[in-house]
Amino acid sequence: MAESRNPLAHHFDSLEQQYAAAKLGMWSFLITEVMMFGGLFLGYILYRCRFPEVFAQGSHHLDIKLGAFNTAVLIVSSLTMALAVHAAQEGRKQATLTYLFFTLMLGLTFLGVKVIEYSDKYQHHLIPGARFLWSEGDAGPPQLFYSYYFCMTGLHAIHMVVGAGLLLWLMALTARNRFSPAYYTPIEMVGLYWHFVDIVWIFLFPLLYLIGRH
C-alpha cells in the first residue's frame, strides 16, 4: 500500500507556517547563489573588457548551435517544472510524475550536450593547463577565458546534477502519495531552485557564446 503520513513537522504550528519558513529558507539560499554566480560574472566581464579581442576569439571556439539548443532545452524544462507544481497543487499524481519525469529528461539532455562540448574542448587542447594549445598568439588571456568558461559552466552543471537528484527524490515521494493539494511544498521549492538554475544559463549563454560574434 502507498505510504502516507502527516507532512507537518513537529516544530511548526501549521502547514502555512511550515510553507512560509520553507519559502523564506529557499529564497535566502538563492540569494547566496546569486552572490556566488554574480562574483564570477563580474570577474568575467572585467577581464572581457580588458582582453576583448582574445575573449571574442575564445567565444568563436564555442559551438553556438549546441549552446542555443541547450538554452531551448532549459526553457522547456522550466515550463514542465511549472506544470509539475501546478499538477501537484491540483492533486493530480500521475500528471505530477509525468511532468517531473520530462523535466528530468530535459535536464539530462542538457548535461549530455555539455559532455559533448567538454569533449570537443579536450580534443582540441582548449582546457587550461600544461596541454593548452593556442595558435593565435599569447596563450595567457585565452586560458583566462577558458578558465572562466569551465568554472562557470561546470558550476552550473553541478547545480543541474543536484537538481536531477532532487527531481528523482520528488518522483519517489510523489509515487508514495506524500503530496496533496494541501501539501506540495517540496515540489514548489525544488521548482524555485530549478528556475534559478535555468536563469543562470540564460545569462551564461550570451556572455560566453554571443558577445563578440559578428
N, C-alpha and C positions, 0 to 999 in steps of 0.2 A: 504494500500500500504506500502511496506517495506520502512523504514526510510533510508535516505541517506543524508550526509552533508559533507561540506568541512572539511577534517581532519587536516588541517593546523591551529595550534594555532596562535593567533594574534601576539604573541611576537616573532615569528620566521619568517625568510625571505623565507624559502623554506622547503620542506619536507625533503631534505637531511640534512639541518641544524638541524631540529627537531629530525631526526633519530639519528644523531651524539650525540646530547645532551642527548637523552633518553638512548643511549648505555653507554655513559660516566657515567650517573647517576646510572644505574643499576650495572655497574662494581664497582663503588665506594661503593654502598650499599653491594655488595657481599664481598668486601674486609673487611668491618666491620664485616660481618657474619663469615668470615674465622678467624678473630681475636677472636671473641667470642667463637666459637667452638674450636679453637686452644688452648685457655686457659684451657678449660675443658679437652681436650685431653692430654695436658701437665700435668695437675694435676693428671689425672687418671694414666698416665704412671709412674709418680714419686711414687705414692702410690703403684702401682702394683710392682715396683722394691723393695719397702720396705717390702711389705707383699705378696711375690709371691705365696706361697703355699695357703694362705687363699683366695686370689683373684682367683686362679685356681679352688679352691673348689666352689667359688661363680659362676664361669663360668659353672661348671658342672651342676648347677641347672637351667641353661637356656636351652631352647629347641632348639637344633641346627637345627633340621629339619624345624621348623617354621621360624627360622632366615634365613636359606638358601632359603626357599620358598619366604619369603619377599624380599630377595635380587634379586631373579629372577623376581619377580613382578615389582620391581622398574627398573630393567634393561630394561624390555619390555616396561615399561611406558616411559622411555627416548626415545625409538625408536618411539613409537606412537606420542610423543610430537614433535620429529624432523619431522615426516611425516606431522603433522598438520601445522608446519611452512612452509614446502615445498609446501603443498597444497595451503596455503594462498598466497605464492609467485606467484603461477600459477593462482590464482583467482578461484580455484575450491571450491566453497562454501560448497557443500554437503560433499566432502571429508574432508574439514577442520572440519566441525561439527562432522563427524564420528570419526576422529582421536582424537579430543578433548574429545569426549564422552568416548572413550576407555581409554584414559589417566586418566580421572576422575574415571572410574570404577576400574581401577588398583590401583589408589591412595586410594580409599575407601576400596578395598580389603586389602591393606597393613594396614590401620588403624584398620580394623576388626580383623586381626590377632594379632595386638598389644593389643587389648582389651582382646583377649583370653589369651595372655601371662600375662598381668597385673592381670587378674582374677585369674590365677593359682598362682601367687606370693601372692596375697591377701589370698587365701585359705590356703596356706602353711605358712602364717605369716612371709613372707620374705620382708615386707615393713618396712623400718627403722622407729623406734619409740618404744613406750612402749610395743606394742604387738609383737615385733620382736622375733622370736624363732630360736635359732641355737644350735643344739645338738652336734656340732663337736668342742667345745672349746669356747674360748673367743668370745663373740658376737660383740665386738667393730670393729675389722677390716672387718668382713663380712658386717656389717651395712655400713661401708665406701664404700665397693664395690657396694652395692645396692643403696646407695645414688647417686653415680656417674651413675649407670645404669639408674635409674629413671630420674635423671636430664638430662642426655644426650639424652636418647630415648624419654623422654617426650618433651624436647625442639624440637627435630626433628619432633615428631608427631604434635606439634603445627604448625611448618612450613608446614607440609603436609596438615593440615586443612586450613591454609591460601591459600596454593596452590590450594586446591579443590575449595575454594571460587572464586579464580581468574579464574579458568577454567570455572566455571558457568558463570561468567561475560563475558568471551571471547565468550562462546557459544551464549549468548544473543546478543552480538554485531554482531557476525557473522550472526545470523539469521536475523538481521536488516540491513544487507548489509553494514556494516560500514567499511569492509576491501576490498582491491583490490590489484592487483599486484603492484600498486604504493604506497600503504599504508597498512602495516601489522605489524607496529612497536610493538603494544601491545602484539601480539601473540609471536613475537620473544623475547621480554623482559621477558614475563612470562616463555617462554621456557628456557631462561638462568637461571631463578630462579629455575625452576623445575629440571634442570640438576644438579644445585648446591646441592639441597636437596638430590637428588639421590646419588651424590658423597659422601656427608657426611655419608650416610648409608653404602657405600662401605668401609669406614674407621671404622665405628662403629661395623659392623658385625665381622670382625676379632679381633678387640680389646676386645670386650665383650664376644663373643661366641667361638672363636677358640684358642686364645693364652692359653697355659697351658693344652690343651687337648692332650691325648696320644692315 
